[in-house]
Amino acid sequence: MRSVGYDLNTAIADIVDNSIAASATRISIRYFDQGEEPYIAIVDDGVGMNEETAFRAMQLAGNSPGEERSSNDLGRFGLGLKTASLSQARSLLVTTMQDGVRTTLRWDLDSVARTGKWTLEQLNENETWAALPEKVRDAMPISQGTCVLWRNLDKLETLEGRTLRDIDKAMDELTKYLALVFHRFTHPYPGDDIAPISIDVNGFPLPRRDPFLDDNPAVQKTALQYIGPPGATLRGYTLPYQNRLSDEDRKLLDLGEQRGKTLTDTQGFYVYRAYRLITWGNWFRMLPKKQETKLSRVRVDIPNSLDAEWTLDIKKSQATPPKSVREVMRRYVDRLAKPSRRAQRFRGRRKNDDPYAPVWDVVNDRDGVFRYEINGSNPYIASFLDTLTDTQRKAFADVAKVLSYTIPYEDMQSRFAMDKRAGDPDFDEYQARVFAEQMWALTRSRGLSPEQFVEYFKNTEPMSLYRNGETILKEVSRD
């Protein structure tokens, strides 16, 4: 029973599911400080349980997965409270209050091993308060709610370590995990039929997460599509190119260089069951994870009535779509991947066959090999070449070849794979003005009017890369 496969993150998320199902508006996770006996507690202000319900909740498989349940019930097998808790701790205490009446029950595996009997302990009021750490007592609701307390954290100590620093690190990872899994409960999307819930860890609210950047106007969204059995929907998102992501966007996406934190790692389907994130960063073998599709995400919403069809596991951390739904999803992702490829290949710049040629030209050789060369048709480069003698032009061509041959492709690929951003020229107005003055000096002598000058160069690299490029061109040509 302790080896179902929970880790700390999935175990606590399972307890939080119960709190949400109990209509909690505030869920507090507390853990021990220096000098205290190790513990973890999850406290909520939900409806609580009476004595009969509490005893049934402490039974193994207390509910049938076939029973009809409310749409916001995140449970399934009636196993989560016990298996999740005992996977991490040898002692599980549940104290719950409903209508001012408290019930406290405890499973202690050491006692079970010692007596050889599955004896569920019931504690009175004094025993309950003596068993609760002070910080947990302070967090307890007054009239109704439930506290799940874990002690003797043997699995946690084995996997994460025994020091408070080790536990702090594990709880920091837990905070990030819960922030993503329950992000639609802490910050519901427009149209989500749920009220916001407050979740904190030792008094600190979960950071906001949004894997789709739903509020960002640069995100491309598809229309909501209904799939399979009633209630299941798809919606596709294409994120902006990584250089267009603000620092706030990167926080919402929780991007980082470590495994599982890059855009490439987190592309794919995000499957939500009753608004709770079940599995993510997975194309279900319908599409390989590639750089060119790393901006693509698909939000999949399923109701809890489809648990059997989606083969939801006990931990509620895996779900597999049925065959009829997979066919719809396969066709959907193939169409969705196209905007991601376009966003990365062009990023809003003009293509080589446009009248305003880019500074670098892509040369496609045989067998799929490509390379970059400085483009002599670019107005800036062409104007510069016109000022050179034949000898200087040949010397420039030699230098341009060296630059082309030494482009650090592997280094760039590695950095882009880790979602690093290239330097943004929009911030360097001085350099933009230098470019503009040089071009105005070269073209004015040829009879180009200020209006023609601005019109010609505003859409040409590098001035087209500057946010205020057109304004700078106008100012320079008036001087």
N, C-alpha and C positions, 0 to 999 in steps of 0.2 A: 504493500500500500504506500510505502514511503518512496518507492522507486518508479512512480508513474512517469516521471520526467520533468517535474517542475524545477525551475530555478527560482531565485529570490524574486526576480521581476514578475514572472508569470504567476507565482504563488500569491504575491500581494495584490496583483491585478485581479485575481479571482475573488479575493475578499472584497475588494472595492466594487466588483460586480454586484455582490450581495447587498452592499450599502446602497447602490443606485437602485436596485430592485426594490429596496425598502423605502424609496422616495426620499432619501437623504438630500439635504441641500448643502451640507458641509461635511467633509470627510477629512479627518486629521490622522496623519501617520506619525507616531512618536517612537523614538528609540533612545537607548540609554546614553547617559553622560559618563564622564570620567568618574570612576569610583563606584558606579552602580553595577549591580548584577545585570548581565546582558538580557535585553528584552526588546521586542518590537510589538507595538500595539496599533490597531486600526480602530478609530473611534468615529461613529457617525451619529447624526441627529435624526435618523430615519424613524419609522413607525414602531420599531422595536418588536419584541415577541412576548407572548404570554408563556406560561410554563409549559403548556402542552406543545406549542409550536417550537419552543426552544429545545425540548427533549427530542422532537422529531428531527430538528435541524442537526442535532448531534449524532443521529443515527446514520450509519453508512447506507447510501442509496435510499435516502429518505423520500425521494420523489421519483416518479417514473418519467423518463424522457418523452413518453407519449402523452403525458397529461397536457391539457390545454392550459396555457398561461397567458398573463397579460403581455401586451406588446413591449413593455419596458423591462420584462423579466430577463436578466442576463444569465440566469442559471440554466442547467439542462438536466444533469444526471442526479442531483442531490448528493454529489460527492465532493464538490469543490471546497467547502469550508474545512472538512476533515483532511482530505488528501493534500490540499495546498498547505495547510497549517503544519501537519505532521511531517510533510516532506522537508520542512526547515527546522522544526523544533520538536522536542520530546514532550513538551507540555503545552496543551491548548486550553485556555480558559475563555469562556464566553460569558459575559455579563450583559444582560439586556433588560430594558425597562419599557413597560407599556402601561398606560393609565396609572402611572405612579407606583406600579408593582414591579419589583426587581426579581429576576431569576438569574442565578449564576451556576454554571456547570463546567466541569473540567475533566478532560482526558489527560492522564499522566502515564506515559509509556513505561517509565521506571516502576510505577506502582503496578501496572498490568504485568510486567515481567516478574516482579517480586511475588505477587499473589497468584499469578497464573490465571487470573480472571479478568474479563472485560467489565470492570466496574466503573461506571460513570459517577464521579463525585458531584454532590450538590452542596454549595457553600451558602451559609447564611450571610446576613448583611455585614456583620463584623468581620467575618472571615474574608468576605469579598474586598472590603476596604483595606484590610491588611495585605491582601495579595496584590493589590494594584500599586504600581509606583506612583510617587507623588505627582510627577508630570502628567501621568495618565489620568489620575483623579481630577486634576485641574481642567482637563479637556473634556471630561464626561458631561453629557447633557443633563439638564435638571429633571425634565419630565418624561422624556422618551428618547430611545436610541439604543445603540449596541456597541460594545467594545469587544474586540477579539485580541487577546493577549497571548503572545508566544514567549516561552521561556526555555532555557536549556537548548540554545541554538546550535546544536552539534553540527548539523550540515553546513550552516552558514560559516561557522568557525573553520571547518575543514576546507571549504572551498575558497573562502575570502581571507581568512586569517583571524587572529584573536585580538589584535590591538584595536583601539578605538579608531586609529588612522585607517586601518583596513576596512572597518565597518563604514566609516565616513565615505570612503571611496566607493564602496558597494552601494550605499544609499544615494550617492550622487548619480550613479548610473541608473538607479531605480527611479529617481526624480525625472531624468530625461526620458526613460521608457514610459512612465505613466503619463508624462506630458503629451507624448505622441498618441498613445493608445486611447486616451480619454480626451483628446483635444476638442472634439465636438461637444463634449459635455461642459468643459470649462469655457469654451468660446463657440457656441453653436453657430452654424451657417444660417443665413437667411433661408427660411423654408424648413429648417429642422424643427420638428414638433417636440422640442424639449426645452426645459428651463435651465439656465446656467447653474452649474454646481461648483462650489469652492472645494478644492483639494489642496492640502498643504503637507509638507514634510518638515517636522519639527518647527512649525510656525511659518515656514517660507512657502508661499504659493508656487504651484507648478509654473514653469515658464510657458509662455504661449508658443504653440507650434501650429503650423499649417503647411502640410506637404504639397499643397496645390497653389499657394499664394492667391487665394480666392479673391482678395480685395485688390490685387495688383491689376491695373487696366491693361498692362502689356501681356498678360497671360491670355492665350488663345483657348477658348472653351467650346466644346461641342454641345449640342442640345441634349437634354435628358432623353435617354432611350430605355424603354421597358424591355426586359428580356425574360424568357422562360416562364416559370410559375408567377402568379400575381405577387406584386410587391417588390420584385427584384429590378434594379435599374443600373444603368451605366452612364457615366459622364466623363468625357476625356478632357485632359488639360495638357497644354504645351507651355512650358515655362520659358521666360525670356533667356536669351543667351547669357552665359555666366558673367560676362563683362558688364551686362546691364542689370545685374542683381545688386541692390543696395545692401549695406551692412545689416539693415533690419530684415531684408528678405533672407539673407543668409542665416540669421538667427532663427527665423520662423522655420526654415528648412533644416536647421541644426546641422549645417554642413561642416565637415572636417576632413582631415587627411587620413584618419584611421579607417580601417575596414568597416564598411557599412554606413559611412558618413558622406560619401561622395555622390554626386548626381548620377554617376553610372551605377553605383550600388543601389540607389533608392528609386530607380525607374521601375515602372511596372504597374501591376494591379494593386489597389488598396481596397481590401475587402472589409466592409463594415457590417456587423450584425447588430441591428437595433442601435445604430450610431456608434457602436464600440468597435474600434479597429482590431481585427482578428489577425490578418496576415498582410504583408506589404513587401514591396521590392521584389516582385516575382511575376514573371510572364506566364507561369504554368506551362513552360516548354512550348509556347506558341510563337515566341520571338526570342532570339538570342540577345543577351545584354551587350550592347555595343555603344561606342562613343556617339555615334550619329543618332541614336534614339534616347540618349540620356535625359533629354528634356521632357519626355513623354510620361504621363501618369494617367491612370484610369481609376476613377472612384466607382466602386461597386457596392451598392446597398442591398442587403438582404434582410428580411424579417426573421425573427426567431422561429417562425413556423416552418422554415425551410432547412432546419438543422440536419435532418436526416438526409435530404437530397444533397446537401453540401458536405456531408460526412464530417461534421464538426467534431474535433477531438475533445477529450475530457478537460484539458488545460485551456481550451478555447484559444489556442495559439496557432491552429492550422485548420484550413477549410479547403476542400477541393470541389470545383464546380462540376455539376453533372454533365454528361456528354452532350445533351441537347443545348445546354447553355454554352459549353465550350466552343461549339461551332459558331455561335453568334459572336462570342468574344474574339475568336480567331480572326474573323472578317473585320471586326471593329478595330483591332490593334494594327492591322496592316494599313488601314486608312489613316489611323492616328499618327503613325510613325512618320508620315510624309512632312507635316509641319515642323517636326523636330529636326529632320534632316535639312530642310530649307533654312531654318533659323540659324543653324551652325555653319552652313556653307556660305551664306551670303550676308547674314547679320545686317541687312539693310543697305549694304553697299551695292554699287552698280556692277553689273557683269561686264566681262571683257568686250562683248559685242555692242555695248552701249557707246554713245558718242563721247562720254567722259571716261577715258581709260584710267584704270587704277595704276598706282605706282608699280605694283608687282603684278606680273602676268604669270598665269599658270600654263605650263607647256606639258601636254600629255604625250608621253612617248609610248613605245610599244609595250605590250604585255602588262598594261595597267600601271606603268611607272610614270610618275609625274615629277616635275621640278618647278622652281620659281626663278624667274628672270626679271631684272629691272626693265620696265616697259618704256621704250624710247618714244612711244606715242603719247604718253602722259604729257599734258601741256607744260607742267613744271619741268619735267626732264627735257622735253623737246626745246623749250625756251632756253634752258641752260646750255644744251648742246650747241645751239645756234651761236652762242657767244665764244665758243672754243675754236681754236685752230685745228687743222687736221691732226697734228701731232698730239694735241691735248685731248681731242676726241678719241683717238686710239688709246691713249693712256687711261682715259675714263672707262672705256669699254673693257680694258684689262682688269681694272679695279672692280667693275660691276660683275665680271665673271667670278672673281675671287669671292665677292660677297655672296653670290648665288651658290657657289659650290660649298660654302661653309655655313649655310643656314643650319642651326642646331635642331633638326627635326626631332630627334629622340628626346632631347631635353624639353622641348615645347610639348611634345605628346605626354610626357610624364607629368608636367605641371598642369596641363589642361585636364588630365585624368584625375588629378587631385582638386579640380575646380578652382585652381588659382586664377586670379584675374591679371590680365596684361595691363601695363600702365595706360592710364586714360589720358589722351592728349587734351581732353576738354578742359583740364585744369591749368594748362600752360598757355595762358593768353599771350605772354611775351613772345613765345616761339611762333605762335600763329601770326602775330603782327610782323615778325621778321620775314616769314614766308611771303606774306602779302606785299610787303614793301619791296622785296626782291622781284616779285612777279610784276608789280606795277612799273618798276624801273625798267624791266626788260620789254614790256609790251607797250608802254606809253609812246616810246619813240617810233612804233610802227603804226601809230594813228588810231589805236584802239580807244574808244571813248570810255569814260568811267562806267556808264551803264552797261556797255558791252563787256567790259572787264569783270564787273561784278557777276553778270549773268553767266559768263563763261567759266569762271573759277569757283563759284559757290558750290557747285555740285562735283567738283574735282578733288580727288585726294591730293594733298592731305587736308585742304581747307574744309572739305565736306565732313571731316571727322570732328571738327571743332563746333561746340555748341553755339558760339556766337560768331561763326566764320563769316556769314554774310554781312553782319554789322561791321566787322573789322575791315572787310574789303571795301565797303562804302566809305569808311573813315579814311582809309589809306588813299583811296583814289580822289578824295576831296582835298587832301593836303597839297 
